[in-house]
Amino acid sequence: MTRPPLRLLFCGTPAFAVPSLEHLLAQPDFQVTAVITQPDRPRGRGREISSPAIKQAALRANIPVFQPDKIRSIESEQFLREHNSDVIVIIAYGQIIPARLLGIPRFGWINLHASLLPRYRGAAPLQWAIANGETVTGVTSMRIDAGMDSGDVILQTETPIGPEETAPRLAERLAELGAPLIAETLRGLRDGTLQAKPQNPSGRTAAPLLTKADGLIDWARPAQIIYNRLRGFAPWPGAYSVFRGTTCHLMGQPASNSHDAAVPGRIFYDGRQLLVACGEQSFFRVSHVKQEGRRQVSAAEFANGARLQPGEQFGGA
């Protein structure tokens, strides 16, 4: 006898969640009855109203969309109970789920997290993994509880982090890697072949929400660490410093030492390459500079336009 499809609600917001939604929609043993996402909001310089990526994907598939201001509202609770789903998949939704809602679906709320939990709990797991120089990360399916990414782990898949990989590129790969993992997780829970296991608290690390201050370059750090943070914090807050009182966003990578040890932040330009002294006698080779209010230019264009003087440096807040 053919069993009925597993009824599920899908709760998510950004592009990271889209591959999982589209993968589940393509499987005959799942029925996505509705999508829950954040409200449309103004974005960009023009402040035009924009819909979340997951809403756009749902509308393309003719799936109903629910956009509450607060998931903790009575209206949201009524919506969840009326849908009577077997499970709720939640991926990068952007709001904390109150404890009173967690027991509504019989299989709970199943989350796809962009790290190998318990490492990098928090809002920016893949960004901090890159920034901290990790060479391996992955995705985890877990049953959420009332804590911050502290629920029981169900499945995990590992993947290497490339030495030049940025946060946007890694996010794309993890999103694709996670889609079949979520499907496998749901089938295992339905069939009783998978058991969730508590996280080991001793391995816990944090991945807090990024702030603008995280992008400020500390030139006393080694060049490799500066580069890791640049990759991890792309596109925002990026990596920036101050030159002659103006904020400059910088791009580049570590360089082999071409000068004797110098004060961190000191700029060296020989007509070909722009180097900045960093900690531990290392140097950072700048490839592009975007000064506040100006277009991005090459390092050579920046150096020639600024008419750099000996002894000048990046630094300050």
C-alpha positions in Angstrom: 0.0 0.0 0.0 1.4 3.4 -1.0 1.8 5.6 2.0 0.6 9.3 1.9 3.2 12.0 1.4 4.7 13.6 4.5 3.0 16.9 5.0 5.3 19.7 5.8 5.5 23.5 6.2 8.7 25.2 5.0 10.0 28.1 7.0 12.9 30.1 5.6 14.0 33.5 4.1 17.2 33.9 2.1 18.6 32.3 -1.0 20.4 29.7 1.2 17.1 28.0 1.9 15.9 27.9 -1.8 17.7 24.7 -2.9 16.2 22.7 0.0 12.7 23.9 -0.8 13.0 23.2 -4.5 14.5 19.7 -3.7 11.6 18.8 -1.4 9.0 20.1 -3.9 10.5 17.7 -6.5 10.1 14.6 -4.2 6.8 12.7 -4.5 6.9 11.6 -0.9 6.7 15.1 0.5 3.9 17.6 0.3 4.8 21.2 1.0 1.5 22.8 2.0 2.8 26.3 2.6 5.8 28.5 3.1 6.5 30.8 6.0 8.9 33.7 5.5 9.7 37.2 6.6 7.7 40.2 5.4 8.7 42.0 2.3 11.0 44.9 3.2 12.8 47.8 1.6 16.3 47.0 0.5 19.2 48.6 -1.4 20.0 52.2 -2.0 16.7 52.9 -3.6 14.8 51.3 -0.6 12.5 49.5 -3.0 10.3 46.8 -1.5 11.8 43.4 -2.0 10.4 39.9 -1.4 12.5 37.2 0.3 14.2 34.7 -2.0 12.2 31.9 -0.5 8.9 33.7 -1.2 9.9 34.1 -4.8 10.6 30.4 -5.1 7.3 29.5 -3.4 5.3 31.7 -5.8 7.1 30.1 -8.8 5.8 26.7 -7.5 2.3 28.0 -6.7 2.8 27.4 -3.0 0.8 29.6 -0.5 3.0 32.0 1.5 2.5 33.3 5.0 4.5 36.3 6.1 3.9 37.2 9.8 5.7 40.1 11.4 6.3 37.9 14.4 6.3 34.1 14.5 5.4 34.2 18.2 2.0 35.9 17.4 -1.3 34.3 18.1 -2.1 34.5 14.4 1.0 32.5 13.6 0.1 29.8 16.1 -3.3 29.5 14.6 -1.8 29.1 11.2 0.5 26.4 12.3 -2.2 24.4 14.1 -4.7 24.8 11.2 -2.1 23.3 8.7 -1.6 20.2 10.9 1.7 19.4 9.3 3.8 16.3 10.1 7.0 18.4 10.3 8.2 21.9 9.8 11.5 22.5 8.0 13.2 25.7 9.1 16.3 27.1 7.3 17.7 30.6 8.0 14.3 32.0 8.9 15.6 34.9 11.0 13.3 34.6 14.1 13.5 32.6 17.3 10.7 30.0 17.5 9.0 30.2 20.9 8.9 27.0 23.0 5.1 26.8 22.9 5.2 26.2 19.1 7.9 23.5 19.0 5.5 20.6 19.8 2.9 21.4 17.2 4.2 19.1 14.3 4.6 15.5 15.3 8.2 15.2 14.1 9.1 18.7 15.4 10.9 21.5 13.6 13.9 20.3 11.6 16.7 22.8 10.9 19.5 22.8 8.4 22.5 24.6 10.0 25.6 25.7 8.0 28.2 24.2 10.3 29.2 20.9 12.0 27.4 21.4 15.2 28.2 22.0 18.0 30.8 24.1 16.3 29.7 27.6 15.2 26.4 28.0 16.8 24.8 31.3 15.9 23.8 33.6 13.1 26.9 33.5 11.0 28.4 30.0 11.1 30.1 29.8 7.7 31.4 33.3 7.9 33.2 32.7 11.2 34.4 29.3 10.0 36.3 31.0 7.1 37.4 34.0 9.2 38.9 31.6 11.8 40.8 29.7 9.2 38.9 26.5 9.3 39.7 24.1 6.4 36.6 21.8 6.9 33.0 22.7 7.6 29.6 21.1 6.6 25.9 21.1 7.2 23.9 19.6 10.0 20.3 18.6 10.3 18.9 19.0 13.8 15.7 19.2 15.7 15.4 22.7 17.1 14.7 23.4 20.8 14.3 26.5 22.8 18.1 27.3 22.8 20.4 28.8 20.2 21.3 26.0 17.8 21.4 23.6 20.8 19.0 20.9 19.6 19.7 17.3 19.0 21.8 16.5 15.8 20.4 14.0 13.3 22.7 14.0 10.2 25.9 15.8 9.1 27.9 16.1 5.9 31.4 17.5 5.7 33.1 19.5 3.0 36.5 21.2 2.7 36.8 25.0 2.6 39.0 26.1 -0.3 42.0 28.3 0.6 40.5 31.2 -1.5 36.8 30.5 -0.9 34.6 33.4 0.1 31.5 33.3 2.3 29.1 33.7 -0.7 30.6 30.9 -2.6 30.7 28.6 0.4 27.1 29.5 1.1 26.1 28.3 -2.4 27.9 25.0 -1.9 26.5 24.4 1.5 22.9 25.2 0.4 23.2 22.6 -2.4 24.8 20.1 0.0 22.1 20.5 2.5 19.1 19.9 0.2 19.4 16.1 -0.1 20.5 15.9 3.6 17.2 17.4 4.6 15.2 15.0 2.5 17.2 12.0 3.9 16.6 13.4 7.4 12.8 13.6 6.9 12.6 10.1 5.5 14.7 8.7 8.3 12.4 10.3 10.9 9.3 9.1 9.1 10.6 5.6 8.8 12.1 5.4 12.3 15.6 4.7 11.0 17.3 7.8 12.3 17.7 8.9 15.9 18.6 12.4 17.0 21.6 12.7 19.4 22.5 15.4 21.9 25.3 17.7 21.0 28.6 17.5 22.9 28.7 20.8 24.9 32.5 20.6 25.2 32.9 21.2 21.5 30.7 24.3 21.3 31.9 27.4 19.6 30.0 30.6 18.8 29.2 32.4 15.5 27.6 35.7 16.5 25.8 38.0 14.2 28.3 40.1 12.2 28.7 43.8 12.9 30.3 46.5 10.9 33.2 46.6 13.5 34.1 43.0 12.5 35.3 44.3 9.2 37.8 46.8 10.6 41.3 45.5 9.8 43.7 45.1 12.7 47.1 45.3 10.9 48.8 43.8 14.0 47.3 40.5 12.9 49.2 38.2 10.5 48.4 38.7 6.8 46.8 35.3 6.6 44.4 36.0 9.4 43.5 39.3 7.8 42.9 37.5 4.5 40.7 34.8 6.2 38.6 37.5 7.7 38.3 39.3 4.4 37.0 36.1 2.8 34.7 35.3 5.6 33.2 38.8 5.9 32.5 39.2 2.1 30.4 41.0 1.0 29.5 42.6 4.3 31.1 44.0 6.4 34.0 43.3 4.2 37.6 44.4 5.2 38.2 48.0 5.6 40.8 50.5 7.0 41.2 54.2 7.1 43.6 56.3 4.9 43.9 60.0 5.4 40.6 60.0 7.3 38.6 58.2 4.7 37.3 54.6 5.0 38.7 52.3 2.4 37.5 48.8 1.6 40.4 46.6 0.6 40.8 43.4 -1.4 43.9 41.3 -1.8 45.8 38.4 -0.3 48.9 37.6 1.7 52.3 38.3 0.0 55.7 36.9 0.5 57.8 39.3 2.5 59.4 41.9 0.3 60.6 44.3 3.0 62.1 44.2 6.4 59.7 44.1 9.4 57.7 47.4 9.6 55.1 49.0 11.7 51.8 47.3 11.1 49.7 49.3 8.6 52.8 50.9 6.9 52.2 51.1 3.1 54.9 50.2 0.5 54.5 50.8 -3.2 57.1 50.2 -5.8 55.2 51.1 -8.9 54.0 47.5 -9.4 52.5 46.2 -6.1 51.0 47.8 -3.0 52.0 46.1 0.2 50.8 46.7 3.7 52.9 45.6 6.7 51.1 43.2 9.1 51.8 41.3 12.3 54.5 38.6 12.6 56.6 40.3 9.9 54.0 39.4 7.2 52.7 41.6 4.3 49.3 41.9 2.6 49.2 42.6 -1.1 46.3 44.9 -1.9 44.7 44.3 -5.3 41.8 46.8 -5.2 40.6 49.7 -3.1 37.2 51.3 -2.8 37.3 54.6 -1.0 34.1 55.8 0.6 31.9 57.5 -1.9 34.1 56.5 -4.9 34.3 53.7 -7.4 36.5 50.6 -6.9 40.0 51.0 -8.4 43.1 48.9 -8.8 45.8 49.2 -6.1 48.0 51.0 -8.7 45.3 53.5 -9.5 44.8 54.2 -5.9 48.5 54.6 -5.2 49.1 56.9 -8.2 46.0 58.9 -7.5 46.9 59.4 -3.9 50.5 60.2 -4.6 51.6 58.1 -1.7 54.4 59.5 0.5 57.0 57.4 2.2 55.9 56.3 5.7 52.2 56.6 5.1 49.9 53.9 6.5 46.5 52.5 6.8 44.9 52.5 10.3 42.4 53.9 12.6 38.7 53.5 13.0 
